[in-house]
Amino acid sequence: MRWNSLVGIAGSLLGCSAYALSVSSHSPTRNANNQANDATIRINFDRAVDPATFTASNIRFFGQQRGPLVGAIAFENGNTQLVFTPNKRYFPGEVVAVQMAGSLRGADNTPLQTAGYGFAFTVRAGAAPAVFTQIDNVSVRTSSALTRLYGGAFADLNQDDWVDYIAVNEISADLRVMLNRADGSGRLGPVLLPPPAIGLEASPSELADFNNDGLIDIVTSNTSSDSVSVALGLGNGRFHVLPQVAVADVPHGIAALDIDGDADADLVVATEVGNTLSILRNNGSGVFGNRVDLNSGGNGEYALASGDMNNDGVMDLVVGTRNDNRVIVLTGNGNGTFTSSANVSGGGLLWKLVLGDVNGDGNLDVAAVNGQSNNGAILLGNGSGGLGTATMYAFNGQMVASDLGDLDGDGDLDWVTSSYGASRWYLLRNNGAGVFAPITQIMATANASCASLYDIDNDGDLDMLLADEVDDVVLIMRNGAGDGVFLNGFE
């Protein structure tokens, strides 16, 4: 009996190496707000890793504004800890994401979980009064022809340490890039010509490095073309647009996330008339395969965002539906499939939603606006894939955009909503517990489309670029002076 017991114990010890390599902790922690602009990323594993398996194709560091992050990787504590030190500071308010592939291995040759592992955090924005002054009104038109400016994406496209603006246009069906003047004025240069063509009636967009070349790319969801357009960045503000990829009928919301554990960015698109989610897998070079459609469990999929809703290191989906007014959480299985985790009322006709930790508990929450319902909703996440009852906020007019960012630099996420019908933007301050109160309203020249929250003048706080989709102009709104987070830009 004693011999059998010893054999059993030895077998158990030998069998330990068969368990997948796992992440035991990391800093910054997942979904953390208010992180230092030069934060070192540390990832602790449950055993020593094989450093040779940590290559640029299977561990990626990406800043929402800076793009693929360049820095030094070191292994410490007997190769149980990976340390990433970025070469440049992150931008204020930037979301930084880490994604690891399932092909990473321990020193004992055990792989990471096949689903891979990812997490994200948000960078601190400087203290500011959240009082905004218009310093410019920039047209995206290059002639008298209408463009129908749906909204904009913002990133440092030419790697000069200043954030630029990408106008996404519905009628002209193109991207119009305006580079930051990079002089501290907070103003934009002229539209780069010729503008690259995309599909008709481009809806929301997402930024990622789809072909893993170290440059920022963009994808748009094209409502009238029933397609997505992937535009590969060239590193100078210009793009090479790939052939459109078909999705189900009338696409709207789009999300870029790793759905299959290989660390590259795949695509999921919400399609209203198709009444489905179209999934497109990336082959790692920015080429997407034929779509696979997924029934979310709702009716009229419209809004979409991705993040880790159940805190397991695998990215999930949050869907907003128009026809039955639901907010649905689908947790990722890491193999291209998803499991329904929550299906709750969103309080209206879901149009746009974003994710962020609004109450500081480390879990992602949902901030949504509800189109013709003239309202918005905050739904708190419980960290296991569930959502609480929606807290409703009344607005005027058709609501078309929802954005989160720390406008006053107090460490929590404030809320900006866009009303097409009331021709204005609503600014709301977070009390730190996910309860919002009005700050002010800003009138549009014609009809508000969306808000872009970033530091356009490099003074450390968040400014706003507000898109008017009827007049085809961008209102540049400067926030008050920063708190010295940055000294003279990035010097």
VENLINPE-V666721 format. One record per pair of residues at least 24 apart in sequence whose ideal C-beta (glycine too) atoms are under 8 Angstrom apart, sorted by sequence separation. I is the first residue (numbers start at 1). J is the second residue. D is the distance in whole Angstrom. If there is no record, write none. Layout:
[[I:J:D] [I:J:D]]
This chain:
[[21:45:6] [22:46:5] [51:75:5] [66:90:7] [96:120:6] [147:171:6] [148:172:7] [164:188:8] [167:191:8] [173:197:6] [174:198:6] [198:222:7] [200:224:4] [201:225:7] [226:250:7] [227:251:7] [247:271:6] [249:273:4] [250:274:7] [275:299:6] [277:301:6] [299:323:4] [300:324:7] [325:349:6] [326:350:7] [346:370:6] [348:372:8] [349:373:5] [374:398:7] [375:399:7] [395:419:6] [397:421:2] [423:447:5] [424:448:6] [442:466:7] [444:468:5] [446:470:4] [447:471:8] [460:484:7] [21:46:7] [61:86:7] [65:90:8] [66:91:6] [95:120:6] [96:121:6] [146:171:5] [147:172:4] [173:198:6] [199:224:7] [200:225:5] [226:251:7] [248:273:8] [249:274:4] [275:300:6] [276:301:6] [296:321:7] [298:323:8] [299:324:4] [316:341:7] [321:346:8] [325:350:7] [348:373:3] [374:399:7] [396:421:7] [397:422:3] [414:439:7] [423:448:6] [446:471:4] [460:485:4] [21:47:7] [49:75:7] [65:91:4] [95:121:7] [96:122:8] [146:172:7] [169:195:8] [173:199:6] [199:225:3] [221:247:8] [228:254:7] [248:274:3] [268:294:8] [270:296:8] [275:301:7] [298:324:6] [320:346:6] [327:353:7] [347:373:7] [348:374:8] [369:395:7] [372:398:5] [373:399:7] [376:402:7] [396:422:4] [397:423:7] [421:447:8] [422:448:8] [425:451:6] [445:471:5] [460:486:4] [63:90:6] [69:96:7] [95:122:5] [96:123:6] [140:167:4] [145:172:7] [147:174:8] [173:200:5] [202:229:7] [223:250:6] [247:274:7] [248:275:8] [251:278:7] [274:301:8] [277:304:8] [299:326:8] [322:349:5] [348:375:5] [371:398:6] [395:422:7] [397:424:8] [420:447:5] [444:471:8] [459:486:7] [21:49:7] [51:79:6] [54:82:7] [63:91:7] [66:94:7] [79:107:6] [94:122:7] [95:123:8] [173:201:7] [199:227:5] [223:251:6] [248:276:5] [272:300:5] [298:326:4] [322:350:6] [347:375:6] [371:399:6] [396:424:8] [420:448:6] [445:473:6] [458:486:6] [50:79:8] [65:94:5] [93:122:7] [94:123:5] [140:169:7] [147:176:7] [173:202:7] [199:228:7] [222:251:7] [223:252:6] [272:301:6] [297:326:8] [321:350:6] [322:351:8] [348:377:7] [370:399:6] [371:400:7] [419:448:6] [420:449:7] [48:78:6] [49:79:5] [64:94:5] [93:123:6] [168:198:8] [170:200:7] [171:201:8] [199:229:5] [221:251:4] [248:278:5] [271:301:6] [272:302:5] [298:328:5] [320:350:3] [347:377:5] [369:399:4] [418:448:4] [445:475:7] [48:79:4] [49:80:7] [63:94:5] [64:95:4] [92:123:6] [170:201:5] [198:229:4] [221:252:6] [247:278:4] [270:301:4] [297:328:6] [310:341:7] [320:351:7] [346:377:5] [369:400:7] [395:426:6] [418:449:6] [444:475:8] [458:489:4] [48:80:5] [63:95:8] [64:96:7] [91:123:7] [92:124:7] [93:125:4] [170:202:6] [221:253:7] [270:302:6] [296:328:5] [309:341:7] [320:352:8] [369:401:7] [407:439:7] [418:450:5] [458:490:7] [44:77:8] [47:80:6] [49:82:7] [63:96:5] [64:97:8] [90:123:4] [92:125:4] [169:202:7] [198:231:7] [221:254:4] [247:280:7] [270:303:7] [320:353:5] [346:379:7] [369:402:4] [418:451:6] [442:475:8] [46:80:8] [62:96:7] [63:97:8] [92:126:6] [142:176:8] [168:202:5] [220:254:8] [270:304:4] [296:330:6] [368:402:6] [45:80:5] [61:96:7] [62:97:5] [196:231:6] [219:254:6] [245:280:6] [269:304:7] [318:353:6] [344:379:7] [367:402:5] [393:428:7] [416:451:5] [442:477:7] [44:80:6] [45:81:7] [61:97:8] [62:98:8] [140:176:5] [268:304:7] [294:330:8] [44:81:5] [45:82:8] [60:97:8] [61:98:6] [62:99:7] [168:205:5] [219:256:7] [318:355:6] [367:404:6] [378:415:8] [416:453:7] [43:81:7] [60:98:7] [140:178:7] [268:306:7] [42:81:6] [43:82:5] [59:98:8] [60:99:5] [166:205:8] [228:267:6] [327:366:6] [376:415:8] [425:464:8] [42:82:7] [59:99:7] [60:100:8] [138:178:7] [277:317:7] [42:83:5] [43:84:8] [59:100:5] [228:269:6] [327:368:7] [376:417:5] [425:466:6] [41:83:7] [42:84:8] [58:100:7] [59:101:7] [196:238:7] [277:319:7] [40:83:6] [41:84:4] [58:101:4] [175:218:7] [196:239:5] [198:241:6] [245:288:5] [248:291:7] [294:337:8] [297:340:5] [341:384:8] [342:385:6] [344:387:5] [347:390:5] [391:434:8] [393:436:7] [40:84:7] [57:101:8] [196:240:8] [197:241:6] [242:286:7] [247:291:6] [292:336:7] [294:338:7] [296:340:8] [341:385:3] [342:386:5] [344:388:8] [345:389:8] [346:390:6] [391:435:8] [40:85:5] [41:86:8] [58:103:5] [59:104:7] [175:220:8] [192:237:5] [196:241:5] [199:244:5] [226:271:8] [242:287:8] [246:291:7] [248:293:6] [298:343:7] [325:370:8] [341:386:7] [342:387:5] [344:389:7] [345:390:6] [347:392:5] [40:86:8] [58:104:6] [192:238:6] [198:244:8] [210:256:8] [245:291:8] [297:343:6] [309:355:8] [344:390:7] [358:404:7] [407:453:7] [303:350:5] [352:399:8] [374:421:7] [401:448:8] [403:450:7] [38:86:7] [203:251:7] [204:252:7] [206:254:5] [208:256:4] [219:267:6] [221:269:6] [253:301:8] [302:350:6] [303:351:6] [305:353:6] [307:355:4] [318:366:6] [320:368:6] [325:373:8] [351:399:6] [352:400:6] [354:402:5] [356:404:4] [367:415:6] [369:417:5] [400:448:7] [401:449:7] [403:451:5] [405:453:4] [416:464:7] [418:466:8] [138:187:8] [142:191:6] [173:222:8] [203:252:5] [204:253:6] [205:254:7] [206:255:6] [207:256:8] [252:301:8] [253:302:6] [255:304:5] [257:306:4] [268:317:6] [270:319:6] [302:351:6] [303:352:5] [304:353:8] [305:354:6] [306:355:8] [322:371:7] [351:400:6] [352:401:5] [353:402:6] [354:403:6] [369:418:8] [372:421:8] [400:449:6] [401:450:4] [403:452:8] [404:453:8] [405:454:8] [420:469:7] [53:103:7] [54:104:6] [135:185:8] [136:186:7] [138:188:6] [203:253:7] [204:254:5] [206:256:4] [252:302:5] [253:303:5] [254:304:6] [255:305:6] [256:306:7] [270:320:8] [272:322:6] [303:353:4] [305:355:5] [327:377:8] [351:401:8] [352:402:5] [354:404:5] [400:450:7] [401:451:6] [403:453:6] [38:89:5] [39:90:7] [53:104:5] [135:186:6] [136:187:5] [140:191:6] [142:193:7] [203:254:7] [252:303:7] [253:304:3] [255:306:4] [311:362:8] [37:89:4] [38:90:7] [53:105:5] [135:187:7] [136:188:7] [150:202:6] [153:205:5] [155:207:6] [166:218:6] [168:220:6] [212:264:6] [228:280:7] [252:304:8] [253:305:7] [311:363:7] [327:379:6] [360:412:6] [409:461:6] [37:90:5] [142:195:8] [148:201:8] [150:203:7] [151:204:7] [170:223:8] [409:462:8] [37:91:8] [151:205:8] [153:207:6] [210:264:7] [232:286:6] [309:363:8] [331:385:5] [358:412:7] [380:434:6] [37:92:7] [41:96:8] [43:98:7] [49:104:7] [50:105:5] [210:265:6] [281:336:7] [309:364:6] [358:413:5] [407:462:6] [49:105:7] [50:106:6] [175:231:6] [209:265:7] [230:286:6] [259:315:7] [308:364:7] [329:385:5] [357:413:7] [378:434:6] [406:462:6] [39:96:8] [41:98:6] [43:100:8] [49:106:5] [50:107:5] [208:265:4] [258:315:6] [279:336:7] [307:364:5] [329:386:7] [356:413:5] [358:415:8] [405:462:5] [48:106:6] [49:107:6] [179:237:5] [230:288:7] [257:315:4] [329:387:6] [378:436:7] [47:106:5] [48:107:4] [50:109:7] [157:216:6] [47:107:7] [48:108:8] [156:216:8] [177:237:5] [228:288:8] [257:317:8] [327:387:6] [35:96:8] [45:106:7] [47:108:7] [155:216:5] [177:238:7] [206:267:8] [305:366:8] [177:239:8] [255:317:6] [47:110:8] [327:390:7] [175:239:6] [91:156:7] [153:218:6] [303:368:7] [253:319:8] [253:320:7] [217:286:7] [316:385:7] [365:434:6] [266:336:8] [26:98:8] [91:163:6] [210:282:6] [212:284:6] [309:381:6] [311:383:5] [358:430:6] [360:432:6] [407:479:7] [88:161:7] [164:237:6] [211:284:8] [212:285:7] [259:332:6] [261:334:5] [310:383:7] [311:384:7] [359:432:7] [360:433:8] [409:482:8] [211:285:5] [260:334:7] [261:335:7] [309:383:8] [310:384:5] [359:433:5] [409:483:6] [211:286:3] [257:332:8] [259:334:8] [260:335:6] [310:385:4] [359:434:3] [157:233:6] [159:235:6] [210:286:4] [260:336:5] [309:385:5] [358:434:4] [23:100:8] [158:235:7] [259:336:5] [157:235:8] [158:236:5] [157:236:7] [158:237:5] [157:237:4] [39:121:8] [21:104:7] [21:105:7] [39:123:8] [21:106:4] [35:121:5] [37:123:6] [35:122:7] [36:123:8] [37:124:6] [31:119:8] [33:121:8] [34:122:7] [35:123:5] [36:124:6] [67:155:6] [17:106:8] [21:110:5] [23:112:8] [30:119:4] [31:120:7] [32:121:4] [33:122:5] [35:124:6] [65:154:6] [66:155:7] [67:156:7] [20:110:6] [21:111:6] [22:112:7] [29:119:8] [30:120:7] [31:121:7] [32:122:7] [34:124:5] [65:155:5] [66:156:6] [17:108:4] [19:110:7] [20:111:6] [21:112:5] [22:113:7] [30:121:7] [31:122:8] [33:124:8] [64:155:7] [65:156:6] [17:109:8] [18:110:7] [20:112:6] [21:113:8] [29:121:7] [67:159:8] [17:110:6] [20:113:5] [26:119:6] [28:121:4] [20:114:8] [23:117:5] [65:163:5] [253:352:7] [204:304:8] [253:353:8] [67:207:7] [118:258:6] [68:209:5] [67:209:6] [116:258:6] [64:207:7] [70:214:7] [116:261:4] [62:208:7] [68:214:5] [115:261:5] [116:262:7] [62:209:6] [67:214:8] [68:215:7] [114:261:5] [116:263:6] [67:215:7] [68:216:8] [113:261:8] [204:352:7] [60:209:7] [67:216:4] [60:212:8] [57:212:6] [56:212:7] [101:258:8] [99:258:5] [102:261:4] [103:262:7] [101:261:6] [102:262:7] [101:262:5] [101:263:4] [100:263:6] [99:263:5] [67:233:8] [120:307:7] [120:308:8] [119:308:7] [118:308:7] [119:313:7] [118:313:6] [117:313:4] [118:314:7] [116:313:8] [117:314:7] [118:315:6] [115:313:8] [116:314:7] [115:314:5] [113:313:8] [60:263:5] [58:262:7] [59:263:7] [60:264:8] [58:263:5] [57:263:7] [57:264:8] [115:332:7] [115:333:7] [116:334:6] [115:334:2] [114:334:6] [115:335:7] [113:334:7] [114:335:7] [57:284:7] [102:334:7] [122:356:7] [151:401:7] [188:456:8] [186:456:5] [186:457:4] [185:457:7] [184:457:6] [184:458:6] [184:459:8] [31:307:8] [180:456:7] [31:308:7] [130:407:4] [186:463:6] [30:308:6] [130:408:4] [128:407:7] [129:408:7] [125:405:7] [128:408:6] [30:311:6] [125:406:4] [127:408:7] [128:409:5] [124:406:8] [125:407:8] [127:409:4] [30:313:8] [126:409:5] [127:410:7] [122:406:8] [125:409:5] [130:414:7] [124:409:8] [188:474:7] [124:411:7] [165:452:7] [188:476:7] [187:476:7] [23:313:6] [186:476:6] [122:413:7] [163:454:5] [163:455:7] [186:478:5] [163:456:6] [162:456:8] [132:427:8] [162:458:6] [178:474:8] [130:427:7] [161:458:8] [151:449:5] [152:450:7] [154:452:5] [130:429:7] [150:449:6] [151:450:4] [153:452:8] [170:469:8] [149:449:6] [150:450:7] [152:452:5] [154:454:5] [165:465:6] [167:467:7] [151:452:8] [169:472:8] [184:489:7] [167:474:7] [132:440:8] [137:445:7] [130:439:6] [131:440:8] [165:474:7] [132:442:7] [154:465:7] [93:405:5] [93:406:6] [152:465:6] [152:467:6] [151:467:5] [150:467:7] [149:467:5] [151:469:8] [149:468:7] [150:469:6] [149:469:5] [148:469:6] [148:470:8] [152:474:7] [33:356:8] [149:472:5] [33:357:6] [148:472:7] [149:473:8] [31:356:8] [32:357:8] [147:472:5] [149:474:7] [31:357:5] [146:472:6] [33:360:7] [162:489:8] [161:489:7] [161:490:5] [32:362:7] [125:455:7] [31:362:6] [132:463:7] [141:472:5] [30:362:7] [31:363:7] [132:464:6] [139:471:8] [140:472:5] [29:362:7] [31:364:6] [126:459:7] [128:461:4] [139:472:6] [140:473:7] [126:460:3] [127:461:7] [128:462:7] [139:473:5] [140:474:7] [125:460:7] [126:461:4] [138:473:6] [125:461:6] [137:473:5] [138:474:5] [125:462:5] [137:474:8] [137:475:6] [138:476:7] [136:475:8] [137:476:7] [136:476:4] [134:475:6] [135:476:5] [134:476:7] [135:477:7] [134:477:6] [135:478:5] [133:477:7] [134:478:8] [132:477:4] [133:478:5] [132:478:7] [132:479:6] [131:479:7] [130:479:7] [131:480:6] [129:479:7] [130:480:8] [128:479:5] [129:480:4] [128:480:4] [128:481:7] [128:482:7] [127:482:7] [128:483:8] [126:482:3] [127:483:4] [126:483:4] [126:484:7] [126:485:4] [93:453:6] [94:454:8] [125:485:8] [126:486:7] [93:454:6] [124:485:7] [92:454:8] [93:455:7] [91:454:7] [92:455:5] [91:455:6] [92:460:6] [92:461:7] [93:462:5] [92:462:6] [34:406:7] [33:406:7] [34:411:4] [33:411:6] [34:412:8] [33:412:6] [33:413:6] [65:454:6] [92:482:8] [92:485:7] [92:486:8] [89:486:8] [89:490:6] [88:490:7] [37:485:6] [37:486:7]]
